[in-house]
């Protein structure tokens, strides 16, 4: 079985796939901690798999990783060699081929999660397509009709923006991210909720409109931890795919297998 791991700056998402099947069998989410050692990752993954009724030694035959945190990449890579007995596929490594042309001026600048998102979206919906990933940063990826990664946009994520707001404005406090009664808030809580939900929805719609102005009408796919929160308030988003990055990782792993 394939274990796919997407390490973000805030959270790490883990999924397990059966052999030669696109269906995810189970998934888990944990906080990203750069201080964890390879031994701690071996213990953590073993516990998650045990919860799902899997055995890390018997069932896992492949490991694919997308990571924006280099220290975590190193720890997982070491864990794979020592505990699992094989090398992990680390997306972004020199020998890993995504199978998607990267039309960035410097392709190595593109984050591995952005590449995995683009590969997953093109596999599911073809092109042109646009991916909105609501993670620590909110990223926008554009994929051409021919399946080329064209580039995109990077914006501060929702939680980063809220941290900055509450950290800089002494009179404001954290609120639950829920739909306010009106766009025009009648309380401070509602005003913040309106600004976040409708503000980010408007930003997404505006960016998608401008991207479509360059690549033509596109299918818009949302992913990331806050996708389900924001997507209902947008006009542009067509599909929500919570596990899109893991899906892209699975496809890239298959493209790089040497045992076919």
Short mmCIF file of the C-alpha atoms (twelve columns), coordinates in Angstrom:
data_MODEL
# 
_entry.id   MODEL 
# 
loop_
_atom_site.group_PDB 
_atom_site.id 
_atom_site.type_symbol 
_atom_site.label_atom_id 
_atom_site.label_alt_id 
_atom_site.label_comp_id 
_atom_site.label_asym_id 
_atom_site.label_seq_id 
_atom_site.Cartn_x 
_atom_site.Cartn_y 
_atom_site.Cartn_z 
_atom_site.pdbx_PDB_model_num 
ATOM 1   C CA . UNK A 1   0.000   0.000  0.000   1 
ATOM 2   C CA . UNK A 2   1.047   3.599  -0.576  1 
ATOM 3   C CA . UNK A 3   1.320   6.053  2.299   1 
ATOM 4   C CA . UNK A 4   1.001   9.637  1.024   1 
ATOM 5   C CA . UNK A 5   2.001   12.502 3.331   1 
ATOM 6   C CA . UNK A 6   1.398   16.207 2.700   1 
ATOM 7   C CA . UNK A 7   3.407   18.283 5.177   1 
ATOM 8   C CA . UNK A 8   2.190   21.859 5.373   1 
ATOM 9   C CA . UNK A 9   3.488   24.646 7.557   1 
ATOM 10  C CA . UNK A 10  0.586   24.227 9.983   1 
ATOM 11  C CA . UNK A 11  -0.880  20.753 9.473   1 
ATOM 12  C CA . UNK A 12  0.224   17.410 8.081   1 
ATOM 13  C CA . UNK A 13  -2.276  15.249 6.200   1 
ATOM 14  C CA . UNK A 14  -1.723  11.510 5.756   1 
ATOM 15  C CA . UNK A 15  -3.584  9.123  3.465   1 
ATOM 16  C CA . UNK A 16  -3.227  5.440  2.626   1 
ATOM 17  C CA . UNK A 17  -4.049  3.943  -0.768  1 
ATOM 18  C CA . UNK A 18  -4.434  0.348  -1.852  1 
ATOM 19  C CA . UNK A 19  -2.210  -1.094 -4.559  1 
ATOM 20  C CA . UNK A 20  -3.099  0.168  -8.054  1 
ATOM 21  C CA . UNK A 21  -6.275  1.921  -6.920  1 
ATOM 22  C CA . UNK A 22  -7.168  5.625  -6.847  1 
ATOM 23  C CA . UNK A 23  -9.398  5.158  -3.810  1 
ATOM 24  C CA . UNK A 24  -8.096  6.392  -0.470  1 
ATOM 25  C CA . UNK A 25  -8.660  3.789  2.240   1 
ATOM 26  C CA . UNK A 26  -8.201  6.079  5.245   1 
ATOM 27  C CA . UNK A 27  -6.742  9.427  6.212   1 
ATOM 28  C CA . UNK A 28  -5.492  11.351 9.244   1 
ATOM 29  C CA . UNK A 29  -4.506  14.921 10.123  1 
ATOM 30  C CA . UNK A 30  -1.984  16.131 12.703  1 
ATOM 31  C CA . UNK A 31  -0.183  19.332 13.626  1 
ATOM 32  C CA . UNK A 32  3.108   19.884 11.833  1 
ATOM 33  C CA . UNK A 33  5.990   19.837 14.296  1 
ATOM 34  C CA . UNK A 34  9.501   20.401 12.889  1 
ATOM 35  C CA . UNK A 35  10.976  19.194 16.186  1 
ATOM 36  C CA . UNK A 36  9.791   15.595 15.757  1 
ATOM 37  C CA . UNK A 37  12.543  13.071 15.183  1 
ATOM 38  C CA . UNK A 38  12.479  10.184 12.708  1 
ATOM 39  C CA . UNK A 39  11.708  7.818  15.590  1 
ATOM 40  C CA . UNK A 40  8.742   9.944  16.623  1 
ATOM 41  C CA . UNK A 41  7.410   9.892  13.056  1 
ATOM 42  C CA . UNK A 42  7.751   6.103  12.998  1 
ATOM 43  C CA . UNK A 43  5.719   5.913  16.211  1 
ATOM 44  C CA . UNK A 44  3.116   8.447  15.029  1 
ATOM 45  C CA . UNK A 45  2.535   6.785  11.653  1 
ATOM 46  C CA . UNK A 46  2.377   3.363  13.276  1 
ATOM 47  C CA . UNK A 47  -0.322  4.582  15.670  1 
ATOM 48  C CA . UNK A 48  -2.391  6.191  12.918  1 
ATOM 49  C CA . UNK A 49  -2.218  3.070  10.772  1 
ATOM 50  C CA . UNK A 50  -3.123  0.904  13.737  1 
ATOM 51  C CA . UNK A 51  -6.242  3.031  14.260  1 
ATOM 52  C CA . UNK A 52  -7.264  2.219  10.681  1 
ATOM 53  C CA . UNK A 53  -6.561  -1.478 11.062  1 
ATOM 54  C CA . UNK A 54  -3.315  -1.415 9.061   1 
ATOM 55  C CA . UNK A 55  0.169   -2.605 9.940   1 
ATOM 56  C CA . UNK A 56  3.012   -0.262 9.045   1 
ATOM 57  C CA . UNK A 57  5.496   -3.100 8.553   1 
ATOM 58  C CA . UNK A 58  3.237   -5.486 6.674   1 
ATOM 59  C CA . UNK A 59  1.073   -3.162 4.583   1 
ATOM 60  C CA . UNK A 60  3.135   -0.118 3.576   1 
ATOM 61  C CA . UNK A 61  5.185   -0.730 0.431   1 
ATOM 62  C CA . UNK A 62  5.590   2.856  -0.766  1 
ATOM 63  C CA . UNK A 63  5.854   6.346  0.712   1 
ATOM 64  C CA . UNK A 64  5.316   9.632  -1.154  1 
ATOM 65  C CA . UNK A 65  5.893   12.982 0.542   1 
ATOM 66  C CA . UNK A 66  5.107   16.582 -0.318  1 
ATOM 67  C CA . UNK A 67  6.648   18.901 2.252   1 
ATOM 68  C CA . UNK A 68  7.117   22.641 2.641   1 
ATOM 69  C CA . UNK A 69  9.127   22.082 5.855   1 
ATOM 70  C CA . UNK A 70  12.656  20.807 5.080   1 
ATOM 71  C CA . UNK A 71  13.346  19.507 8.611   1 
ATOM 72  C CA . UNK A 72  10.238  17.342 8.471   1 
ATOM 73  C CA . UNK A 73  11.207  16.049 5.017   1 
ATOM 74  C CA . UNK A 74  14.580  14.964 6.397   1 
ATOM 75  C CA . UNK A 75  13.039  13.239 9.425   1 
ATOM 76  C CA . UNK A 76  10.472  11.333 7.338   1 
ATOM 77  C CA . UNK A 77  13.100  10.386 4.771   1 
ATOM 78  C CA . UNK A 78  15.292  8.944  7.546   1 
ATOM 79  C CA . UNK A 79  12.309  7.173  9.109   1 
ATOM 80  C CA . UNK A 80  11.455  5.542  5.786   1 
ATOM 81  C CA . UNK A 81  14.949  4.174  5.306   1 
ATOM 82  C CA . UNK A 82  15.360  2.933  8.880   1 
ATOM 83  C CA . UNK A 83  11.849  1.699  9.694   1 
ATOM 84  C CA . UNK A 84  10.295  0.800  6.349   1 
ATOM 85  C CA . UNK A 85  13.456  -0.318 4.592   1 
ATOM 86  C CA . UNK A 86  13.042  1.722  1.400   1 
ATOM 87  C CA . UNK A 87  13.553  5.280  0.189   1 
ATOM 88  C CA . UNK A 88  10.608  7.661  0.243   1 
ATOM 89  C CA . UNK A 89  9.652   9.582  -2.876  1 
ATOM 90  C CA . UNK A 90  10.127  13.228 -1.880  1 
ATOM 91  C CA . UNK A 91  8.341   15.493 -4.346  1 
ATOM 92  C CA . UNK A 92  10.711  18.281 -5.333  1 
ATOM 93  C CA . UNK A 93  13.747  16.005 -5.424  1 
ATOM 94  C CA . UNK A 94  15.957  16.115 -8.501  1 
ATOM 95  C CA . UNK A 95  15.087  12.577 -9.611  1 
ATOM 96  C CA . UNK A 96  11.302  12.901 -9.203  1 
ATOM 97  C CA . UNK A 97  9.321   13.599 -12.372 1 
ATOM 98  C CA . UNK A 98  5.823   15.006 -11.960 1 
ATOM 99  C CA . UNK A 99  4.827   14.265 -15.556 1 
ATOM 100 C CA . UNK A 100 3.539   17.845 -15.869 1 
ATOM 101 C CA . UNK A 101 5.561   20.529 -17.704 1 
ATOM 102 C CA . UNK A 102 6.314   23.364 -15.248 1 
ATOM 103 C CA . UNK A 103 6.286   26.671 -17.152 1 
ATOM 104 C CA . UNK A 104 7.722   28.718 -14.287 1 
ATOM 105 C CA . UNK A 105 10.846  30.796 -14.932 1 
ATOM 106 C CA . UNK A 106 12.557  28.679 -12.272 1 
ATOM 107 C CA . UNK A 107 10.590  25.417 -11.853 1 
ATOM 108 C CA . UNK A 108 12.402  24.607 -8.598  1 
ATOM 109 C CA . UNK A 109 10.730  27.611 -6.970  1 
ATOM 110 C CA . UNK A 110 7.311   25.954 -7.227  1 
ATOM 111 C CA . UNK A 111 6.269   24.346 -3.943  1 
ATOM 112 C CA . UNK A 112 5.729   20.574 -4.104  1 
ATOM 113 C CA . UNK A 113 2.196   20.911 -2.752  1 
ATOM 114 C CA . UNK A 114 1.351   23.287 -5.615  1 
ATOM 115 C CA . UNK A 115 2.624   20.775 -8.166  1 
ATOM 116 C CA . UNK A 116 0.703   17.924 -6.527  1 
ATOM 117 C CA . UNK A 117 -2.478  20.041 -6.519  1 
ATOM 118 C CA . UNK A 118 -2.100  20.809 -10.224 1 
ATOM 119 C CA . UNK A 119 -1.436  17.168 -11.130 1 
ATOM 120 C CA . UNK A 120 -4.425  16.004 -9.075  1 
ATOM 121 C CA . UNK A 121 -6.783  18.599 -10.559 1 
ATOM 122 C CA . UNK A 122 -5.765  17.842 -14.141 1 
ATOM 123 C CA . UNK A 123 -6.225  14.110 -13.542 1 
ATOM 124 C CA . UNK A 124 -9.735  14.665 -12.191 1 
ATOM 125 C CA . UNK A 125 -11.028 17.481 -14.393 1 
ATOM 126 C CA . UNK A 126 -8.604  18.082 -17.250 1 
ATOM 127 C CA . UNK A 127 -7.763  21.619 -18.333 1 
ATOM 128 C CA . UNK A 128 -7.864  24.484 -18.322 1 
ATOM 129 C CA . UNK A 129 -8.256  24.296 -14.554 1 
ATOM 130 C CA . UNK A 130 -7.600  26.495 -11.554 1 
ATOM 131 C CA . UNK A 131 -6.782  25.201 -8.081  1 
ATOM 132 C CA . UNK A 132 -7.412  27.236 -4.936  1 
ATOM 133 C CA . UNK A 133 -5.613  25.744 -1.917  1 
ATOM 134 C CA . UNK A 134 -6.713  27.230 1.411   1 
ATOM 135 C CA . UNK A 135 -3.711  26.387 3.560   1 
ATOM 136 C CA . UNK A 136 -1.264  28.432 5.621   1 
ATOM 137 C CA . UNK A 137 -1.037  30.473 2.437   1 
ATOM 138 C CA . UNK A 138 -3.907  30.667 -0.016  1 
ATOM 139 C CA . UNK A 139 -2.449  29.602 -3.355  1 
ATOM 140 C CA . UNK A 140 -3.848  29.736 -6.874  1 
ATOM 141 C CA . UNK A 141 -2.572  27.375 -9.566  1 
ATOM 142 C CA . UNK A 142 -3.352  27.611 -13.274 1 
ATOM 143 C CA . UNK A 143 -3.192  24.522 -15.509 1 
ATOM 144 C CA . UNK A 144 -3.472  24.738 -19.283 1 
ATOM 145 C CA . UNK A 145 -5.704  22.688 -21.534 1 
ATOM 146 C CA . UNK A 146 -2.633  20.610 -22.451 1 
ATOM 147 C CA . UNK A 147 -1.812  19.865 -18.816 1 
ATOM 148 C CA . UNK A 148 0.965   22.413 -18.290 1 
ATOM 149 C CA . UNK A 149 1.561   24.144 -14.977 1 
ATOM 150 C CA . UNK A 150 1.390   27.811 -15.943 1 
ATOM 151 C CA . UNK A 151 1.982   29.494 -12.584 1 
ATOM 152 C CA . UNK A 152 -0.369  31.196 -10.182 1 
ATOM 153 C CA . UNK A 153 -0.695  33.489 -7.198  1 
ATOM 154 C CA . UNK A 154 0.125   33.330 -3.479  1 
ATOM 155 C CA . UNK A 155 -1.825  35.228 -0.835  1 
ATOM 156 C CA . UNK A 156 -1.693  35.283 2.979   1 
ATOM 157 C CA . UNK A 157 -3.825  32.451 4.351   1 
ATOM 158 C CA . UNK A 158 -6.962  33.094 6.355   1 
ATOM 159 C CA . UNK A 159 -5.447  32.064 9.687   1 
ATOM 160 C CA . UNK A 160 -2.277  34.099 9.066   1 
ATOM 161 C CA . UNK A 161 -4.413  37.153 8.305   1 
ATOM 162 C CA . UNK A 162 -6.451  36.633 11.460  1 
ATOM 163 C CA . UNK A 163 -3.307  36.189 13.566  1 
ATOM 164 C CA . UNK A 164 -1.988  39.477 12.213  1 
ATOM 165 C CA . UNK A 165 -5.321  41.213 12.829  1 
ATOM 166 C CA . UNK A 166 -5.660  40.068 16.427  1 
ATOM 167 C CA . UNK A 167 -1.972  40.547 17.128  1 
ATOM 168 C CA . UNK A 168 -1.929  44.151 15.906  1 
ATOM 169 C CA . UNK A 169 -5.396  45.320 17.029  1 
ATOM 170 C CA . UNK A 170 -5.623  45.223 20.827  1 
ATOM 171 C CA . UNK A 171 -9.382  45.780 20.903  1 
ATOM 172 C CA . UNK A 172 -10.183 42.792 18.672  1 
ATOM 173 C CA . UNK A 173 -10.444 39.183 19.822  1 
ATOM 174 C CA . UNK A 174 -10.739 35.796 18.125  1 
ATOM 175 C CA . UNK A 175 -14.149 34.742 16.853  1 
ATOM 176 C CA . UNK A 176 -15.640 31.569 15.435  1 
ATOM 177 C CA . UNK A 177 -15.555 31.546 11.639  1 
ATOM 178 C CA . UNK A 178 -19.257 31.271 10.897  1 
ATOM 179 C CA . UNK A 179 -21.722 33.011 8.594   1 
ATOM 180 C CA . UNK A 180 -22.864 36.332 10.068  1 
ATOM 181 C CA . UNK A 181 -26.511 37.389 9.979   1 
ATOM 182 C CA . UNK A 182 -25.721 40.108 7.424   1 
ATOM 183 C CA . UNK A 183 -22.850 41.323 5.300   1 
ATOM 184 C CA . UNK A 184 -23.065 44.579 7.263   1 
ATOM 185 C CA . UNK A 185 -22.051 43.359 10.723  1 
ATOM 186 C CA . UNK A 186 -23.939 44.751 13.719  1 
ATOM 187 C CA . UNK A 187 -21.325 43.552 16.227  1 
ATOM 188 C CA . UNK A 188 -17.546 43.326 16.170  1 
ATOM 189 C CA . UNK A 189 -17.789 39.540 15.943  1 
ATOM 190 C CA . UNK A 190 -20.114 39.723 12.934  1 
ATOM 191 C CA . UNK A 191 -17.961 42.375 11.287  1 
ATOM 192 C CA . UNK A 192 -14.890 40.132 11.508  1 
ATOM 193 C CA . UNK A 193 -16.860 37.122 10.256  1 
ATOM 194 C CA . UNK A 194 -18.187 39.131 7.330   1 
ATOM 195 C CA . UNK A 195 -14.754 40.456 6.459   1 
ATOM 196 C CA . UNK A 196 -13.168 37.026 6.494   1 
ATOM 197 C CA . UNK A 197 -15.866 34.964 4.760   1 
ATOM 198 C CA . UNK A 198 -17.073 37.435 2.168   1 
ATOM 199 C CA . UNK A 199 -13.706 39.150 1.805   1 
ATOM 200 C CA . UNK A 200 -11.837 35.941 0.976   1 
ATOM 201 C CA . UNK A 201 -14.702 34.715 -1.214  1 
ATOM 202 C CA . UNK A 202 -14.532 37.956 -3.168  1 
ATOM 203 C CA . UNK A 203 -10.768 37.666 -3.471  1 
ATOM 204 C CA . UNK A 204 -11.084 34.135 -4.856  1 
ATOM 205 C CA . UNK A 205 -13.726 35.186 -7.373  1 
ATOM 206 C CA . UNK A 206 -11.659 38.165 -8.470  1 
ATOM 207 C CA . UNK A 207 -8.472  36.141 -8.925  1 
ATOM 208 C CA . UNK A 208 -10.258 33.380 -10.824 1 
ATOM 209 C CA . UNK A 209 -11.869 35.942 -13.114 1 
ATOM 210 C CA . UNK A 210 -8.485  37.462 -13.902 1 
ATOM 211 C CA . UNK A 211 -6.815  34.072 -14.439 1 
ATOM 212 C CA . UNK A 212 -9.627  33.004 -16.779 1 
ATOM 213 C CA . UNK A 213 -9.009  36.239 -18.661 1 
ATOM 214 C CA . UNK A 214 -5.581  34.795 -19.527 1 
ATOM 215 C CA . UNK A 215 -6.267  31.061 -19.953 1 
ATOM 216 C CA . UNK A 216 -9.959  30.978 -20.896 1 
ATOM 217 C CA . UNK A 217 -12.894 29.434 -19.057 1 
ATOM 218 C CA . UNK A 218 -11.610 26.920 -16.527 1 
ATOM 219 C CA . UNK A 219 -12.799 24.390 -13.972 1 
ATOM 220 C CA . UNK A 220 -12.094 25.745 -10.493 1 
ATOM 221 C CA . UNK A 221 -11.191 23.242 -7.788  1 
ATOM 222 C CA . UNK A 222 -10.811 24.087 -4.094  1 
ATOM 223 C CA . UNK A 223 -8.788  22.152 -1.544  1 
ATOM 224 C CA . UNK A 224 -7.122  22.713 1.822   1 
ATOM 225 C CA . UNK A 225 -8.347  22.798 5.386   1 
ATOM 226 C CA . UNK A 226 -10.619 25.843 4.978   1 
ATOM 227 C CA . UNK A 227 -11.961 25.082 1.498   1 
ATOM 228 C CA . UNK A 228 -15.321 23.837 2.737   1 
ATOM 229 C CA . UNK A 229 -15.722 26.993 4.820   1 
ATOM 230 C CA . UNK A 230 -15.097 29.526 2.036   1 
ATOM 231 C CA . UNK A 231 -16.278 27.720 -1.117  1 
ATOM 232 C CA . UNK A 232 -20.047 28.110 -0.492  1 
ATOM 233 C CA . UNK A 233 -19.646 31.901 -0.490  1 
ATOM 234 C CA . UNK A 234 -17.839 32.045 -3.837  1 
ATOM 235 C CA . UNK A 235 -19.235 32.080 -7.349  1 
ATOM 236 C CA . UNK A 236 -16.151 30.659 -9.058  1 
ATOM 237 C CA . UNK A 237 -15.479 27.360 -7.261  1 
ATOM 238 C CA . UNK A 238 -16.953 24.342 -9.064  1 
ATOM 239 C CA . UNK A 239 -15.626 21.454 -6.967  1 
ATOM 240 C CA . UNK A 240 -14.229 20.836 -3.483  1 
ATOM 241 C CA . UNK A 241 -11.572 18.105 -3.277  1 
ATOM 242 C CA . UNK A 242 -10.297 17.867 0.329   1 
ATOM 243 C CA . UNK A 243 -7.603  15.314 -0.533  1 
ATOM 244 C CA . UNK A 244 -6.423  16.791 -3.832  1 
ATOM 245 C CA . UNK A 245 -2.766  17.098 -2.784  1 
ATOM 246 C CA . UNK A 246 -2.659  13.451 -1.706  1 
ATOM 247 C CA . UNK A 247 -4.336  12.466 -4.984  1 
ATOM 248 C CA . UNK A 248 -1.625  14.284 -6.907  1 
ATOM 249 C CA . UNK A 249 1.060   12.624 -4.799  1 
ATOM 250 C CA . UNK A 250 -0.398  9.208  -5.567  1 
ATOM 251 C CA . UNK A 251 -0.325  9.901  -9.308  1 
ATOM 252 C CA . UNK A 252 3.259   11.194 -9.209  1 
ATOM 253 C CA . UNK A 253 4.336   8.152  -7.190  1 
ATOM 254 C CA . UNK A 254 2.871   5.863  -9.852  1 
ATOM 255 C CA . UNK A 255 4.675   7.794  -12.585 1 
ATOM 256 C CA . UNK A 256 7.991   7.279  -10.804 1 
ATOM 257 C CA . UNK A 257 7.628   3.600  -9.910  1 
ATOM 258 C CA . UNK A 258 10.405  1.399  -11.185 1 
ATOM 259 C CA . UNK A 259 8.725   -1.910 -10.352 1 
ATOM 260 C CA . UNK A 260 5.907   -1.715 -12.936 1 
# 
